[in-house]
Amino acid sequence: LVQGEFMQLGAKETENERFAHYFTKTYRKTASLIANSLKAVAVLSGADEQMAELSFQYGRNLGLAFQFVDDLLDFVSSSEAMGKPAAADLKLGLATAPVLFACEKFPELNPMILRRFREPGDVERAYELVHQSQGLEQTRFLARKHCIEALRLASQISESPYQKGLIVVGDFVLNRMK
C-alpha cells in the first residue's frame, strides 16, 4: 500500500513504462489491500490453500476494478456526487487510466503528463482530450473485465450467503456512481 502511494508520486518518462507503472501502482495502492485482506480472512477461517488463493485473486480483481471505476468517475461524475472536484486527479498531477488511454489518440498529452499538468490550461485541455478519445470507454472496459473475473472467481465458491455477498460487492463496484 505504501509502495503504491510512493509510486503515485513519480511519473515515468516513456509511454511504454507509464502503463506498467500505473498498473503496478494501482495494484499496490488499492488492490493489494483488498486481495491480502480477503486472503487473510480465508486463512484465518481455516480455508485450504486453493480457497486462500481464490480469495486473493478475487480481491485483486475487485480492487483493480474499483480503482479503474474511481479513475473513470473523476471524469464523468459531478463534484456533488463524488464529494471531490471533477478532474481531481489531473489537478494533483496524476495520469490515470483514461488519460493514458487518451494518449494513444492524442500524443500531445505526453508532455503534459511529464510536467504533471502544471502549466496553465493543462488540466482543462487534458480533461477535454480524454472526453474526445476512447479513454473513458477503454477504462470502463478494463473495469468490467476485472469485475467479470472477480465474479467468475466468486462463482467457484459453494453457494452460500458469503458467495452472494461477494457477487453483490462485485456488482456494486462496477455500477457505483461515487
Secondary structure, 3 states (H helix, E strand, C coil): CHHHHHHHHCCCCCHHHHHHHHHHHHHHHHHHHHHHHHHHHHHHCCCCHHHHHHHHHHHHHHHHHHHHHHHHHHHHCCHHHHCCCCCHHHHCCCCCHHHHHHHHHCCCHHHHHHCCCCCCCHHHHHHHHHHHCCHHHHHHHHHHHHHHHHHHHHCCCCCCHHHHHHHHHHHHHHHCCC
